[in-house]
């Protein structure tokens, strides 16, 4: 949200503007709301749907919105679809999975855009209208541009020091990785006993130096870097829940395409397969207590588990499972070398 939008939101008592529609896209209506409950009430009244029969999802990808805390994280002008009982909304889903590959072919860009416009006139396929219109919008934005001067609205609300999109995305990755380091160190300081705290803090200092050397893994989200998690155009693909090999809902996003998609990308998670706070750090602390003579704590393993894609998956929020999940894949002995 831009600074101006935040100011207006505060001035209006937290009221923000959104758009709502039914599953057939017959009506799209602008509404303002303080919270999810108010959005639900106003939306049901305007669309003439019973609240008891409604499921609210994000138009972009079909994520169910049933929690006010999550609702408040969504940007103004987010479009919500109000589904009746028995109705489904798959978001981008499988219907555009094949079409996405065609978007990479710049030589066919105009041809593809015309084909998509033809699909938009097909009133017998309303679910395709949402899907294709979203990607038509991306297709017709200057996705390839990097410089601020060529896509100024993408940078709205950001510090003027950023001159390219990749700079912004590098900073986004750095921020996430730094937050993992900070929370890991805070957990160690809080949960380790005084006899072993110094050795654990020393390990974290070594980790911090390694992160600095690697620029806090800024390459994760930078489409111009080696080892990035997207393709060269900036397309990211959800890797699915921690216990799945892939995402069966085909969640995709390109934050380089528009400011709105850049903001929505903030709701995608770098999820630890072997959990950081419930498994990795507790095992490290236990290792410090039981470290055999002549052994030392395994800094390389800690770095691998906390800050690399060996244990991190990029996950759309709808695929992020938050339940505790002991993997049994590591023990404190693994941290002794």
Helices and strands as residue ranges (DSSP letters): H 3-11, E 16-22, E 28-33, H 36-47, G 51-53, E 55-58, H 68-73, E 79-83, G 94-96, H 97-103, G 106-108, H 109-120, H 126-139, G 148-150, G 152-155, H 165-191, H 194-213, G 215-221, E 236-237, E 252-253, H 259-265, E 269-272, I 276-280, H 281-290, H 299-307, E 312-315, G 317-319, G 332-335
